[in-house]
Amino acid sequence: MSDLIGGDRSAGGGPAGDLPEAADRRLTSGAFSSGLTVPDFAACLHMGLRPVGLVQGFCVMQWGWTGQGSIMRGTSPYSTAGRSGSYSEVFRCPHGYVSAEHRSFGQNFDQPWVEQAWAQGFGSAYGRLMEEAGEAGAHGVIGVVDTNRHLADLNVTEFHILGTAVVVEGWDPPPGTPIWTTSLAGQRLGKLLEAGLMPVSVVAAMSSVRVWASCMTEYLMSGQAVTWGQATGTDEVVQISKAHMEVRRLARDQVRGMLGGDSLHGARLDVFERGGEDQVIEAVLRGTRVRRFKDVDPIPVPKPTVSLA
């Protein structure tokens, strides 16, 4: 498998720094740790991957509203630079009258400052995971899993990324060779290699769309629709539907900007909603950036360790 490693890792990395005392103690204690299941562990050994330790990275980010169109600047390699443009759409009142309680104007717009803050937090946690992997002497990190959660009711989010650092048996990479990462492990990683594809890095992007509800959206989201004083039948909540379509498109655009000429494998899209008529809709798209290095080449079937004959 030594000929599989190579290429740049433009979608990851982070500034180098000293590891926390707890991480340094964990990596140098000599005790073995892994985030793999028993079948994944066995499959990786069969492919010539030797786990050397569990590695992880953390970051806690706080951000707040800074105004439409503004961006929180950061140095993270995970950025919104790959987006094909911003999104803003206005929804007008169809009723022809205005009152103090009537929402005659509604709008959807993306929030790049939120996306940039998320990217900075994810990128910082990812960089610390890579730092631990480097300290462990790893060639790659497999089974990468990332989670993020809000702390209390504040605009504070904790990012946590972990994976299992591995070395390729019998391979001595040249100095400066980047560490590759993937969310895959075990049989799924084996099938990827059989197909002639090599993992380059995990990629992730978050998009955020704010919904300021118009009158029709407010009525429909509260379970009623009123036009000229009369209730109508079933109807689509167009403003919410368009927000969902756009938040997915924005996340895909960001990931495409990270891939360059490579492909995305094992994509997962998670969508979250907050609020009632006035909502914030967010999407997080994750996957593994892969690059072709050879034609399909099946891995030899392992020999059975137990015979029933």
N, C-alpha and C positions, 0 to 999 in steps of 0.2 A: 504493500500500500504506500510505500515511500514515494512513488512517483505521482501521488495524488495531490500532494500539498504544494500550494504555490499561489501566486496572484496577490493583488492588493486587497485590502479590507477597508474600502473607503467609507463604509457605513458604520464603522464602530471605532472604539478606542477612546482614550482619554488621557489627561495629563498624568504623568508619573508622580508618585509621592510615597511617603513612608506608610506602610500598612499599620492599622491599629494593632495594639499589643495582643488583643485576643486573636486576631487573624494570624499574626505572626506565630503565636504559640500553637495554634491549631495546625498550621502548615509545617512546622518544624518538630512537632512532638513525636513523629514517627508512627502515630496511630493512623490507620487507614480509614477514610470516609468516602462515601459515594451516595449520590442521589438516584442511583439506578435500581430498577427491580432486578430480581435474580435472573429472569430470562434475558433482559437487556444486557446485564453484566456478562452472561455467558456468550451472547452473540457478539459483543464487542471484543472479547478475548479471541473469538474465532476469526475476527477480521484483523487481528494484529493490533488492537487498541488496548493499551494497559491503563486503567484508571489510576491516578496518582493522588486524588483528593477532591473533596467538595470545595468549590470556590463560590463566592458570593459578593454582591455589592449592594450598598444602601445609599439612599439620598432622601432627604426630607426637604420639600420645596414649599414656600409660601408665596402666594401672589394674590393680587386683587384687581379690581376693575380699573383700567387705565384709560378707557374711552375708545369708541369705535375707530378703527383704522390705525391705532397705535400698536407697536410690537415690543414685547419685552426682549431686548437683545441678549444674546448669550453666545458662548463659545462652543456649544455642543456640536458634534458632527451630525447629530440628528437634528435637522433644521427643516423649515418650511420652504426651502429654496426650490424644491421640485414641483411646487404647485403651479398649475396652469393659469392661475388668476383667482381673484377674490370673488365672493358671491354676495349679491345683495338684490333683493326683490321686494317690491312694494305691492300691498294688497289693499284695494280701495273698497269703501262701503258701497254696496249696491242699492241701498234703501233710499237715498236721495234726501236725507235729513240729518241734522246734527243736533245733539244735546250734550249736556255735561256728562251724562253717564254712557253715551253711545260711542263705541270705538269705531270712528269713521276711517281710521288709518291703521294699517298693520305692516310689519316688515320682517323679513328674514335676512340675516346677514351672518357671515362667518366671523369668528373671533381669533385672528391669528396670534394675538398676544397670549391667549390661553394655550394655543397649540405650541407656541414657542416655549412657554414655561414648562409644559409637559415634556417637550423634547429635551430641554435642558436637564430636567430631573432624571429622565430615563437615561440620557447619555452619560450623566455623571455616575449613576449607579452601574451602568455597563462598563465604564472605564475602570471602576474599582474592581469589578469582577475580573477584567482583563489583567489588572495589576496583580491580583492574587494568582491568576493562572500563570503569569510570567514568573512569579516567585516560586511556584511549584515546578517550574521547568516544563510546562505543558506545551504540546504541539497544537492542541485543539481543546475545545470545551463542548461537550455533548449534553443533550437533555436539558438545554437552557429553558428555564421557566421564569417569567416575570410576573409580578403582582404589584398592584398599587391600591392604596386605600386612603380615604380621608380620615384625618385625625380629629375627633370631636366634631363640632359643627363649624370649624374654622376653614378658611381657604388654605389649608395645609394638607399636603399629600405626601405619603411615604411610598417610595419606590424600592422594591426589593427584587433582585435578580440573582438566581443561583443556577449552578450547573456542575457537572463532573468533569474535571480536568483530566485529559488523557495524553499519553505519548504513543507515537507510532513505533512499534518494536523494530529495531534494526535500522532506524533512519536517523541520520545526523544532519539536521537542516543547517543551511548557511546562516551566519549571523545576520540578524535583522529580518529573518523570515517572519511574516505576521502570523499570529495565532488565529486559527479559524474557529468559528463557533456555529452551532446549529441547535435547534430545538429538538431534533430527531435523535433517536438512540435505538440500539438493538436492531430488530428486523427491519424497521422502517429505514434506518440509516444504511443497512446492508442492501436493501432494494435500490436505494438511491445510487450507491456505488456500482451496483450491477448494471444500472442504466447508463453508466458512463458519466455521471454528474458528481461533482465535488462540492461540499458546502464551503461557502466563503465566510458568511457571517449571518447572524440573526439581524433582522430589520424590523422596525416597528414605527408606526406613525399614528398620531391622534389628530382628529379634526373636530371642530366645535362650531355649531350653528345656533344662534340665538333667535328665538321666535317671539316677536311682539304681536300678539293676536289681534286680528281685526274683529269686527263685530260678528261676522258669520262664523269665524273660527271659535270665538268665545261661546256663541250659542250652541254650536255643534259639539264642542268639547264638554259642555255642561249637560248634554243629553237632549237638547232641543234645537229646533231650527224655526226661525220666525221671519217671514217675509211679508211686509205690509200687514202685520197684525195676525197673520194666519200661519198655523203650523204646517210644515211641509213633511214629506216622507223621508225615506232614507237618502242620504247625500254624502258625498265624499268630503272630507276635511282637506281641501286642496292645499292650504298653507302648510299643514303638518306633513302631508305626503311629499311635497316638494322639498321641505327641510330634510326629511329622511333621505331622499334621493341625492341631494347635494352633499350632505355630510359624508355619505359613502364615496361619492366621486372625489371629494377633496382628500380623503384618506388614501384612495388609490393613486391619485396624482402625486402625493408626497412619496409613496413607496416607489413609484416608477422613477422618480428623480434619484432615488438611492441605488437603483439596480444597475444603472449604466447599460451595458450590453448583456447583462446576465438575466436569469429568470428567477421567479419566486416559487418556492415549493412549500407545501404544508400551510397555506394561508388560512388564517382564522380572523374573522371580523366580529367584534363585539360592539354592540350599540347600547348606549345608556341614555335615559331620559330623566330630567329633573323638572319639577314644577307641574302646574296644571294647564290653564289656557296659555299662559306665558311660560315657555319652556326653554331649556337648554338641551340640545341633542348632541351627543358626542359619540364618535366612533373611533375604535382602536383597531388597526389592521396590523397583524403580526405574521411573520413567516421566515423562511430561511432563503437567503440569497445563494443560488447555486450556479455553477459554471461547468460546461461540458469539457472533459479532458480526454475522452476516448469513446469508442463505440461500445455497444452493449457487450458486457463480459461477465457472465454469471459467476458468482462466487462458489467454489466447490462445496458440496453438501458435507456437513460435519459427520464424522463417524459416530455411530451410536455408542454410548457408554454402558448400556445395559442390553443384553440380548435375552429374548424370551424363547429362543429356539431350543 
